[in-house]
Amino acid sequence: MSVVSAAHGVLGPLLGKLADLLAGKFGRVRGVRKDILSLQAELTSMHAALQEYTMLEDPGVQVKAWISLLRELAYDTEDCIDKFIRHLGKHGRRGGFKEIFRDTTRFLRTLDSRCGIADQIEELKARIKHVKELKDSYKLSETSCTKTEHAAVDPRLCALFAEEAHLVGVKGPRDDLVKWMLTEETNSSTKDRKVLSIVGFGGLGKTTLANEVYRKIERHFDCQAFVSVSQKPVIKKIIKDLIYKVPCPDEFRKDIEIWDEATSIAKLRELLKDKRYLVIVDDIWSTQAWSNIKCAFPDNNCSSRIITTTRIIDVARSCCPGSDDRVYEMAALSDLHSKRLFLKRIFGSEDHCPDMLKESSNEILKKCGGLPLAIVSISSLLANRPAVKEEWEKIRRSIGSALENNQSLEGMSKILLLSYNDLPPNLKTCLLYLSVFPEDYVIDRKRLVRRWIAEGFISEERGQSRQEVAERYFYELVNKSMVQLVDVGYDGKARACRVHDMMLELIISKSNEDNFIVVVGGGQTTLGNRQGFIRRLSIQHIDHEIAHLLAQKDLSHVRSLTVTSSACIKHLPSLGKFEALRVLDFEGCSGLEEYDMKSIGKLLQLKYLNFRDTGISKLPSGIVMLRDLETLDFGYTGVKELPTGFVQLTKLQHVIAGSRTTIPNRIGNMRNLQEISGFSITQSPADAVEDLGNLPGLEEIDVDLDGGESDEFRRHEEMLLSSLCKLGSCKLRFLQITRHCGGSLEFLESWTQPPVSLQVLYMYSSNYYFTKLPKWIAPALTSLSFLEINLAELTEEGLVTLGELPALLRLDLWFKKRPDDRVTVRGFPSLRQFTLYSNYVSPYVTFVKGSMPKLKNLDFLINVSVAKTYGFYLGIEHLTCLQQATARLDNRGVTPSERKAAEAAVRAEAVAHPNHPTITICCTEKENEETGGEKKESREDVDTDEN
């Protein structure tokens, strides 16, 4: 039924646009107002019918045909309206309101002779009449339907999906493979590299099993990495991704952007030559891909291990040519494990299934055939349905015989389709939109929700902003098991998501069928015999042939253009042909300097523009014409200055700059700005820095300063502080200030009234430590959830003050001087993650009963020479929710027996803890390191979005 959602995705925004026209100056012109009212009335009626059809479980052919006609009509109507507004926008805007109104009226009355829009409106009226008559002649209003209730969000998903969907049925195979992988721990005579290849079709849990094995053995290796390959691998990119994941000096990666494939492989080999490494190479589709990738992994006689996953047996065998290698064929879940996963997902316990549903559940599980993804999808659907036999029998009958004959890709798609059809139309639209991204693509959450907004899929709801609604939609898709979370943070929120291969196959098929998105170059569709206008275009590969086909197409109706391939990008048709674009996304594409973007200024409807990680050094000057632009992202580029006239883009809300970009003068005119990131304070005019305080809507600021003690540097510090003080009564949520070259952050101690809305505070200078905790931080910042700060001295008083912050979830505390005695930790009622570190000294901290009751992750230093005085007691048992801890022992000045006693004491406390947390022990002296841990030299990135 995706045809309904595709139509819903354009009708909703269209009706909103008509309402805006009526409320604006166009609604005051008699003839125009009449036409708009007529369009609005007819389309509102059809939209109501469309919403009724969204409840159909099995729409007939005539319903689908009518909805397709309505969808294309809605697209063309919105295009016509936008063209109308564009032509009016080109008309003069000078004079007062009366002059503008008089000129606009005169212009509208002669519009048909100027651009033929009146003729197009008449044609649309005729088409609307025809579509309405077809609905009546088909008697669609009499179509009987069985309706499904759209269920509420299942609050148990986060815990159950992470714990059960990944672990049910995995323990046995995992332990077997772990034992095999670590065989050489007891047989040191053999140190050859081993390869484990896990093979099975999509949805069986190959990657889950590989990750579980990885997690169990990773501490035995010097370095670890995970990389995904996919069907059309770019070997150079894969190797570079691995290089970024292996610890090495920054100088090693110098000029990595210009390395070719051979150089990248040679560099990775050099990096790994003396290391015992553990690597997962996920989702390999061809023997050739593996042949290219394996060249980068030296067989260095260090007992290294590689885990590969694939759906193809021949590929698995090619990965494991040696007698010491192993091919592991994934099996479906047993009946017992299938039942456990299924019932726990629905009822929270496998023992709580009502007797009347046992027969139905057994039949459903039989049809799922032990496929974890199918089981999770169906149980997710049933978890939000009434627990009555009639509902379960309806689901059982719908599954049909999809999995009875064989566990094929087609059967898997049918299983997934059940959960897909249960989505409300708005979520179907948002899910279909994910098909613009290639297979195995990690989709950044903020990028996705901003694109949804730019496309017009999101409207404000019951006091929630569009951003908040879009975020809610994202997590509802997670709740429905439609997308998988990636990189979940300390606050339980995800940085990104990924679409399972089977689900992606389904939504690409639906998007193509309903002319929602056209994917080219991704092995999914072709342009040669395509009918109708292209509405959204995703180019995942472009060559001369594809470029030639595109050149022959009418691209004037394309609303979004996503290019994820750098090959032959210069052959992409001119941007001037994409006049209806709302979204233009080049993220990750190199070679844009070869592409002519002079006509970008013609894209007057553009709302979202993404040049992130493209390597450009200059923004096209034409972007200053994009007056409707809301998001501009050119992060990780070399852009240092913005085009003249940039501040005229007054609708901009999010500007993510490159590195050390200059803030433009008169930025205070851009009153809608909510986020600025990547700008240099010291490289910008001081007046521009001060003007930041005139942006009342700012919610996120991420800026940096150069080091220096000159008067000019101090003036910039004063201007930044002045701006921050002006924003004290605003809704600033995120503040990240980075000082380079050892500069000071002392000026921030004078900040007296920070906004109480502040949630994330990241203050970093490699060489500056606050003499004491600034008074404006605690206890004033009651909403603060993340804090990273350098303090000159770790004191119990400072920890007590920080421990009073009620909302603090994560604390990264760096210090330079420690007290001579132990420090006792108290308070911190909400803290989940605590990092305590120093590059100079080590403290001895203990935790009292009631402290940090929600802490899950702990990373801290232990001064063994002080700890021995107290019998090495830490108080870990008081951290009742602890799951993972890293203890970094400072063994300087202690005997080997004292070092061993300290390690034994830490392990004993962990073993005695009811949660049995995972404990990792590292030492500051390299010869004493147990797990390869060294002193921390870099800090984690922090998600800049707390929504």
Secondary structure, DSSP 8 states (H G I E B T S, - for coil): -HHHHHHHHHHHHHHHHHHHHHHSGGGGSHHHHHHHHHHHHHHHHHHHHHHHHTT-SS--HHHHHHHHHHHHHHHHHHHHHHHHHHHHHTS---S-HHHHHHHHHHHHHTHHHHHSHHHHHHHHHHHHHHHHHHHHHTTGGG------------TTHHHHIIIIIHHTTTHHHHHHHHHHHTGGGT-TT----EEEEEE--TTS-HHHHHHHHHHHHGGGSSEEEEEEEESS--HHHHHHHHHHHS---GGGGTTGGG--HHHHHHHHHHHHTTS-EEEEEEEE--HHHHHHHHTTS---SS--EEEEEES-HHHHHHH--STT-EEEE-----HHHHHHHHHHHHHSSTT---HHHHHHHHHHHHHHTT-HHHHHHHHHHHHTS-S-HHHHHHHHHHHTTTTTS---HHHHHHHHHHHHHTS-HHHHHHHHGGGGS-TT--EEHHHHHHHHHHHT----BTTB-HHHHHHHHHHHHHHTTSSEEEEE-TTS-EEEEE--HHHHHHHHHHHHHTTS-EEESSSS--STT--S---EEEES---HHHHHHHHTS--TT--EEEE---TTGGGS--GGG-TT-SEEE-TT---GGGS--GGGGG-TT--EEE-TTS--SS--GGGGG-TT--EEE-TTS---S--TTGGG-TT--EEEEEEEEE--TTGGG-TT--EEEEEESTTS-HHHHHHGGG-TT--EEEEEE----SHHHHHHHHHHHHHHHHGGGS---EEEEEE-TT---GGGGG-----TT--EEEEEETT--BSS--TTTTTT-TT--EEEEEEEE--HHHHHHHTT-TT--EEEEEEEE--SS-EEE---SS--EEEEE-SS----EEE-TTSSTT--EEEEEEEHHHHGGGTT---GGG-TT--EEEEEEE-TT--HHHHHHHHHHHHHHHHHSTT--EEEEEESSGGG-SSS-----S-----S---
